[in-house]
Amino acid sequence: MIRWSFWLSAAAVIYAYGGYPLLVWIVARRRPAAALRHTAPPDLPAVTMIVPVHNEVARIADKIANTRSLDYPRDALHVVFVSDGSSDGTVDAVRAASDERIHLIELVERSGKAGALNAGLAFARTPLVVFSDASIALQPDAITAIVRPFTAPDIGCVSGEDRIEGSAGEGLYGRYEMFLRRQESRLGSIVGASGSFYAQRRELCGEFPPNVAPDFLSVLRTVGQGFRAVSEASAVGYMTAVDDPRDEFARKVRTILRGITTLGQHLHLMNPLSYGWFAVALVSHKVMRWLVPGFLMVMLLASALLAGAPLYALVLVAQLAFYVLAYAAYRGSVPALLSTAGRVASYFTAANVATLVAWGKYFRGTRQELWSPSRR
């Protein structure tokens, strides 16, 4: 039983991070990429971009400047900044920049990200809505690119692509996720959108309840209503990596907790008889990833119990060395030669510890609606 536990757990970890990406890549290659290309409509549709903010005075000027630099018809793009109880001058900065294109909604009392997005949706009267964070700088043609797939009537949600600069850990993981989304798009639907930049048909946007992951919920609602959610590789935004690993850890815990909460309210979408490949992707990409911490602990314990055999002793030493490297990188005490490997090990380990913490909070009934933007 111990040997079976070890090998089944090892297989689950390998499938979650390597087997599923390989599977989706192989299957996606059978679908011609040309079938996924969309041309811009002759008349670009009116769009409302909602930017929720809380105490963003350090970067709000850059976001406003980036918004004004977007290459989209001026009368077709409405940008609404929703301040969720900001107290640092963010509101004054947006108010000073407000014009016929840039609008401000001020929520004096904090209501959380869901409340801010709902206030923005109440303002929106356009057929398409774009959700964006203050932390991302969009390319000039990003809005044009992200609305292009909506020319296909079956597409209800489109995710942009994040390019994260300045981190071997977060940046590498970001590229890994973008690869998965491209393959999932070719097969039908992605299972999660970029929370910092995605778009949805206004008619598919329901009110966001508290304690959920809005970007994940938008995809689940889209698929649940019979539409597809896809990723658009040419809709690009740039972010820098999180400055403090502790901020990244807290963000991970919050994001995963909200994701688990969201999926718990939409378990029917994991039925392959009703939702086909999307159900397989949802379990493989999300659920299996969230279960990896448990599989890792079983592997460590089982290999320790079986360490009398050379193979398991070697595997035990390898696991312990990996976690020591991760901790050393977290403390900033890794030799330069191992710095990249250390950052990757640290990011992987922190992500799985964050997932474990999120599960603990979930089962204790803890929910987290208020958010503080990560410092990048």
VMD Tcl script that draws the C-alpha trace (Angstrom):
set ca {
  {0.00 0.00 0.00}
  {2.83 2.41 0.76}
  {4.47 1.70 -2.61}
  {1.16 2.12 -4.40}
  {0.56 5.40 -2.56}
  {3.98 6.69 -3.60}
  {3.66 5.83 -7.29}
  {0.07 6.96 -7.64}
  {0.94 10.29 -6.00}
  {4.03 10.69 -8.20}
  {1.93 9.94 -11.29}
  {-0.67 12.53 -10.20}
  {1.99 15.24 -9.75}
  {3.56 14.43 -13.10}
  {0.17 14.48 -14.82}
  {-0.85 17.78 -13.24}
  {2.27 19.66 -14.35}
  {3.53 17.66 -17.33}
  {1.12 14.99 -18.52}
  {-1.88 17.26 -19.03}
  {0.10 19.93 -20.93}
  {1.53 17.20 -23.17}
  {-1.92 15.68 -23.70}
  {-3.58 18.98 -24.57}
  {-0.71 19.91 -26.93}
  {-0.93 16.60 -28.80}
  {-4.69 16.74 -29.15}
  {-4.68 20.46 -30.09}
  {-2.23 19.88 -32.94}
  {-4.98 18.08 -34.84}
  {-6.95 21.29 -35.14}
  {-5.61 23.74 -37.76}
  {-4.47 27.00 -36.21}
  {-5.95 28.88 -39.16}
  {-9.43 27.95 -37.93}
  {-8.82 30.06 -34.84}
  {-7.78 33.28 -36.56}
  {-10.28 36.09 -36.53}
  {-10.32 39.32 -38.48}
  {-11.25 42.64 -36.92}
  {-14.83 43.70 -37.63}
  {-15.18 46.64 -40.04}
  {-16.72 48.72 -37.26}
  {-15.09 48.19 -33.89}
  {-17.73 47.67 -31.17}
  {-18.22 49.96 -28.23}
  {-16.32 48.72 -25.17}
  {-16.35 49.57 -21.47}
  {-13.12 48.86 -19.61}
  {-13.55 48.45 -15.85}
  {-10.50 49.01 -13.64}
  {-11.05 48.31 -9.92}
  {-8.54 50.12 -7.72}
  {-7.69 50.35 -4.05}
  {-4.91 52.68 -2.87}
  {-3.10 52.67 -6.23}
  {-1.71 56.20 -6.10}
  {1.83 54.96 -6.86}
  {0.87 53.66 -10.30}
  {-2.50 55.19 -11.16}
  {-0.89 57.91 -13.29}
  {0.86 55.28 -15.39}
  {-2.38 53.35 -15.85}
  {-4.24 56.48 -16.93}
  {-1.47 57.33 -19.39}
  {-1.51 53.78 -20.72}
  {-5.28 53.97 -21.13}
  {-5.00 57.16 -23.16}
  {-2.38 55.57 -25.40}
  {-4.68 52.74 -26.50}
  {-5.25 52.67 -30.25}
  {-9.03 52.35 -30.25}
  {-11.71 54.74 -31.54}
  {-12.07 57.41 -28.91}
  {-15.86 57.42 -29.00}
  {-16.04 53.61 -28.72}
  {-13.93 53.08 -25.58}
  {-15.21 54.06 -22.15}
  {-12.90 53.51 -19.19}
  {-14.30 53.48 -15.67}
  {-12.04 53.42 -12.64}
  {-13.88 52.10 -9.59}
  {-12.25 53.11 -6.33}
  {-12.95 50.59 -3.58}
  {-12.55 52.76 -0.50}
  {-9.20 54.27 -1.54}
  {-7.70 56.63 1.02}
  {-4.31 57.55 -0.49}
  {-5.03 60.07 -3.23}
  {-6.07 57.57 -5.92}
  {-9.50 59.17 -6.24}
  {-8.06 62.67 -6.64}
  {-5.69 61.46 -9.37}
  {-8.48 59.82 -11.38}
  {-10.86 62.72 -10.86}
  {-8.25 65.14 -12.20}
  {-7.84 62.98 -15.31}
  {-11.54 62.38 -15.94}
  {-12.95 63.40 -19.34}
  {-15.47 62.08 -21.86}
  {-13.48 58.85 -22.09}
  {-12.31 58.30 -18.49}
  {-14.85 58.05 -15.69}
  {-14.68 57.59 -11.93}
  {-16.94 55.69 -9.57}
  {-16.04 56.21 -5.93}
  {-17.14 53.65 -3.36}
  {-16.50 55.36 -0.04}
  {-16.87 52.17 1.99}
  {-14.84 49.12 0.98}
  {-16.96 46.38 -0.55}
  {-14.27 44.16 -2.05}
  {-13.31 43.49 -5.64}
  {-16.67 41.92 -6.48}
  {-18.48 45.04 -5.28}
  {-16.18 47.28 -7.34}
  {-16.72 45.20 -10.48}
  {-20.48 45.20 -9.95}
  {-20.46 48.99 -9.72}
  {-18.54 49.09 -13.01}
  {-20.98 46.67 -14.66}
  {-23.91 48.82 -13.58}
  {-22.25 51.70 -15.47}
  {-21.54 49.66 -18.62}
  {-24.00 49.98 -21.51}
  {-21.76 48.55 -24.25}
  {-22.00 45.09 -25.85}
  {-18.49 44.16 -24.64}
  {-16.83 44.69 -21.27}
  {-13.08 44.54 -20.60}
  {-11.78 43.90 -17.10}
  {-8.29 45.19 -16.32}
  {-6.09 45.77 -13.28}
  {-4.05 48.88 -12.59}
  {-0.88 46.77 -12.52}
  {-0.88 45.86 -16.21}
  {0.30 48.04 -19.10}
  {-1.60 47.17 -22.26}
  {-0.07 47.32 -25.71}
  {-1.62 50.07 -27.88}
  {-3.55 47.52 -29.98}
  {-4.57 45.31 -27.03}
  {-8.25 46.31 -27.00}
  {-8.56 45.86 -30.76}
  {-6.95 42.44 -30.43}
  {-9.10 41.25 -27.55}
  {-12.41 42.18 -29.24}
  {-11.45 40.47 -32.52}
  {-12.49 36.92 -31.52}
  {-16.00 38.14 -30.67}
  {-16.73 38.19 -34.41}
  {-17.39 34.47 -33.90}
  {-20.89 34.21 -32.41}
  {-20.00 31.25 -30.18}
  {-17.26 33.10 -28.28}
  {-18.39 34.78 -25.08}
  {-15.16 35.46 -23.17}
  {-11.62 36.27 -24.31}
  {-8.52 36.33 -22.14}
  {-5.52 38.51 -22.87}
  {-1.95 37.35 -22.31}
  {0.21 38.54 -19.43}
  {3.92 39.02 -19.97}
  {5.57 39.06 -16.54}
  {9.01 40.60 -16.40}
  {11.71 40.29 -13.76}
  {11.25 36.83 -12.23}
  {12.39 33.34 -13.18}
  {9.65 31.90 -10.98}
  {6.53 33.97 -11.61}
  {7.60 34.79 -15.18}
  {8.24 31.15 -16.10}
  {4.94 30.08 -14.57}
  {3.17 32.83 -16.53}
  {4.60 31.55 -19.82}
  {3.58 28.02 -18.87}
  {0.00 29.13 -18.24}
  {-0.15 31.08 -21.51}
  {0.97 27.93 -23.37}
  {-1.82 25.91 -21.75}
  {-4.45 28.52 -22.58}
  {-3.44 28.59 -26.25}
  {-3.84 24.82 -26.51}
  {-7.14 24.81 -24.62}
  {-8.46 27.54 -26.92}
  {-7.80 25.34 -29.93}
  {-9.78 22.51 -28.32}
  {-12.77 24.58 -27.24}
  {-12.46 26.66 -24.09}
  {-9.87 27.78 -21.60}
  {-10.65 27.05 -17.96}
  {-9.41 30.35 -16.54}
  {-8.87 33.88 -17.84}
  {-6.20 36.39 -16.95}
  {-7.61 38.34 -14.03}
  {-5.62 41.40 -15.03}
  {-6.96 41.59 -18.61}
  {-9.93 39.79 -20.14}
  {-13.17 40.62 -21.96}
  {-16.72 39.27 -21.95}
  {-20.01 39.85 -23.69}
  {-22.06 42.17 -21.48}
  {-25.12 39.94 -21.81}
  {-23.20 37.06 -20.17}
  {-22.00 39.12 -17.20}
  {-24.01 38.42 -14.10}
  {-23.46 40.07 -10.76}
  {-20.30 38.92 -9.02}
  {-21.04 37.44 -5.59}
  {-18.49 38.03 -2.82}
  {-15.59 35.67 -2.10}
  {-15.23 34.31 -5.65}
  {-12.56 34.64 -8.35}
  {-14.22 36.96 -10.93}
  {-12.03 35.90 -13.87}
  {-12.59 32.18 -13.18}
  {-16.31 32.73 -12.61}
  {-16.62 34.61 -15.91}
  {-15.22 31.61 -17.79}
  {-17.47 29.14 -15.95}
  {-20.54 31.29 -16.61}
  {-19.60 31.63 -20.27}
  {-19.27 27.88 -20.81}
  {-22.33 27.17 -18.67}
  {-24.39 29.38 -21.02}
  {-23.22 27.51 -24.10}
  {-20.46 29.85 -25.28}
  {-16.70 29.38 -25.58}
  {-13.93 31.15 -23.67}
  {-10.63 31.52 -25.50}
  {-7.23 33.16 -25.18}
  {-6.03 35.76 -27.68}
  {-2.24 35.69 -28.09}
  {-2.06 39.14 -29.69}
  {-3.89 40.88 -26.82}
  {-0.84 41.55 -24.68}
  {-0.20 43.35 -21.42}
  {3.01 43.70 -19.42}
  {3.54 43.43 -15.68}
  {6.60 43.29 -13.46}
  {7.02 40.48 -10.96}
  {5.83 40.96 -7.40}
  {8.48 42.77 -5.35}
  {8.11 40.85 -2.10}
  {7.69 37.03 -2.11}
  {5.43 37.40 0.93}
  {3.05 39.54 -1.14}
  {3.06 36.88 -3.84}
  {2.31 34.19 -1.25}
  {-0.63 36.12 0.18}
  {-1.96 36.76 -3.34}
  {-1.68 33.05 -4.16}
  {-3.58 32.04 -1.04}
  {-6.33 34.57 -1.80}
  {-6.56 33.58 -5.48}
  {-6.69 29.83 -4.83}
  {-9.18 30.19 -1.98}
  {-11.47 32.17 -4.25}
  {-10.95 29.68 -7.06}
  {-11.90 26.71 -4.87}
  {-14.94 28.61 -3.62}
  {-15.98 29.43 -7.18}
  {-15.64 25.87 -8.45}
  {-17.52 24.57 -5.42}
  {-20.55 26.49 -6.71}
  {-20.23 25.07 -10.25}
  {-19.40 21.39 -9.75}
  {-21.81 20.40 -12.53}
  {-19.31 21.71 -15.09}
  {-16.99 18.79 -14.25}
  {-19.45 16.33 -15.81}
  {-17.85 15.13 -19.09}
  {-21.17 13.74 -20.33}
  {-22.56 17.29 -20.41}
  {-19.47 19.42 -21.00}
  {-17.10 17.06 -22.80}
  {-13.50 18.18 -23.12}
  {-14.05 21.26 -20.96}
  {-14.87 19.04 -17.97}
  {-11.66 17.08 -18.54}
  {-9.66 20.30 -18.81}
  {-11.30 21.74 -15.71}
  {-10.40 18.71 -13.59}
  {-6.90 18.40 -15.09}
  {-5.92 22.07 -15.06}
  {-7.55 23.21 -11.85}
  {-8.57 20.38 -9.53}
  {-5.49 18.21 -10.05}
  {-3.24 21.27 -9.56}
  {-5.01 22.11 -6.30}
  {-4.52 18.52 -5.07}
  {-0.77 18.46 -5.74}
  {0.23 19.52 -2.17}
  {-1.45 16.40 -0.81}
  {0.29 14.21 -3.38}
  {3.65 15.79 -2.54}
  {3.22 15.08 1.16}
  {2.28 11.46 0.45}
  {5.37 11.09 -1.74}
  {7.63 12.50 0.96}
  {6.18 10.35 3.72}
  {6.06 7.17 1.61}
  {9.65 7.55 0.40}
  {10.77 8.09 4.00}
  {9.01 4.89 5.08}
  {10.54 2.99 2.15}
  {14.03 4.50 2.46}
  {15.52 1.09 3.20}
  {15.42 0.47 -0.56}
  {18.05 2.41 -2.60}
  {15.54 3.80 -5.11}
  {13.29 5.33 -2.47}
  {16.28 6.58 -0.46}
  {17.50 8.42 -3.56}
  {14.06 9.89 -4.20}
  {13.82 10.99 -0.57}
  {17.19 12.75 -0.75}
  {16.16 14.43 -4.03}
  {12.94 15.75 -2.50}
  {14.68 17.06 0.60}
  {17.39 18.72 -1.52}
  {14.70 20.40 -3.63}
  {12.95 21.83 -0.59}
  {16.24 22.97 0.98}
  {17.08 24.76 -2.27}
  {13.63 26.36 -2.30}
  {14.02 27.61 1.28}
  {17.53 28.91 0.61}
  {16.26 30.82 -2.43}
  {13.41 32.23 -0.36}
  {15.97 33.49 2.17}
  {18.18 34.85 -0.63}
  {21.16 32.63 0.20}
  {21.55 30.59 -3.00}
  {24.85 30.67 -4.98}
  {24.66 32.55 -8.28}
  {25.10 29.31 -10.22}
  {21.87 27.95 -8.73}
  {19.91 31.19 -8.62}
  {17.50 30.38 -11.47}
  {16.89 26.82 -10.25}
  {16.44 28.18 -6.74}
  {13.83 30.75 -7.79}
  {11.89 28.10 -9.70}
  {12.04 25.70 -6.73}
  {11.01 28.47 -4.36}
  {8.08 29.55 -6.53}
  {6.86 25.96 -6.98}
  {7.12 25.20 -3.26}
  {5.51 28.49 -2.18}
  {2.65 27.96 -4.64}
  {1.90 24.53 -3.23}
  {2.19 25.69 0.38}
  {-0.19 28.53 -0.51}
  {-2.60 25.97 -1.97}
  {-2.42 23.96 1.25}
  {-3.13 27.10 3.30}
  {-6.04 27.95 1.00}
  {-7.56 24.49 1.52}
  {-7.22 24.95 5.27}
  {-9.03 28.28 5.11}
  {-11.72 26.81 2.85}
  {-12.52 23.90 5.18}
  {-12.53 26.24 8.19}
  {-15.13 28.37 6.43}
  {-12.79 31.35 5.97}
  {-13.54 33.51 2.94}
  {-11.61 36.56 1.74}
  {-13.30 39.32 -0.20}
  {-11.25 42.44 0.58}
  {-8.01 42.66 -1.35}
  {-4.85 44.71 -1.37}
  {-3.17 44.87 -4.80}
  {0.25 43.20 -4.95}
  {3.15 45.62 -5.20}
  {4.97 45.13 -8.50}
}
mol new
graphics top color blue
foreach p $ca { graphics top sphere $p radius 0.5 }
foreach p [lrange $ca 0 end-1] q [lrange $ca 1 end] { graphics top cylinder $p $q radius 0.2 }
display resetview
